[in-house]
Amino acid sequence: LFGCDCTVVYPKRSKRDHFVNLVKQCEDAGVKVLDDVPTKDAIEGKYDAIVDAVFGFSFKGAPREPFATALKVMAESKGKGGGIDR
């Protein structure tokens, strides 16, 4: 995708058509879509950048699983990071 090797982690898939279609577009473009949150060890050195696109800017409260684990793994990784809502 635009010269990048991308992976999307989507552990709690929606059955709504809009989201199903977005996953299909990703897969059709060669973007890997993972159902499980990888461990910190599994991502170290594998990705040049990690983008937090989990909740957006209006999320409130403590995150529930599997998103709490995803946020922890992203925060503890040594790769370059950024957030869509930052």
N, C-alpha and C positions, 0 to 999 in steps of 0.2 A: 504494500500500500504506500504509494508515493516514495518508493525506494526504501521503505523501512520494513523490518520484520516485526510485526506486531502480534501481541497476545492479549486477549481480553479475559479477565477472570470474572465469571458471572455465576456465583454459587447458588443463587436463589432466583431461578428463572421465572419470569411472569408468563402467564398463558395468554395475556392480552395480545391481540393481533399486531399492534404497533411494535411491541417488543420482540415478538416472534419474527417479524419481518426484519427488524434491525439485526438480529442474530444471523438470519439468512443472508443479509447483505454482507455482513462481516465474513461469513464463511465463503460466500461467492467471491469475495475479494482476496481470499487466501489468508484471512486473519484467523489465527487459532483461538478458539473459545473454550476455556477450561471451566469445568463444573465445580472443581474443588480449589480452595485457597492453597497455593503452594507454601511450603515451609520457607523460613528465612534461608536455610541452607540450600534449598532447591533453587532459589533465585539469585543467590550471590554470584556475581560474575557473569550471569547469563544475560542480563538486560542492561542496556546503556542508560535507560531512564525508566522511572516508574511514575505514572500519573495517577493521582487520587481523583477519581471521578465517582466516588461512592454515593454521596448524599446531596450535593449541592449546598447552597449557602443558608438554607432555612432549617436545617436539621437541628432538633433540640433533644436533649436527654442522652442517656447512656446508650451507645450502640449495642444491639443484640447480635448474637452469633448468626451467621458466620462472619458478619461484617466487623465485629470487634477484633477477631483474629486477623482479618485482612488489614485493618488499620494498624494493628500492632506490627505485623510483618513489614508493612511499608515503612513505618516509622523507624524500625530497627535495621533496615537494609542500608547498605553502604552506597547504593547507586544514587545517581542524581534523581531528585524528586521534584514534583510540582503538583499543583492541584488546579483543576478546572475552575473551581470557585474561589481561588485565592487572588 
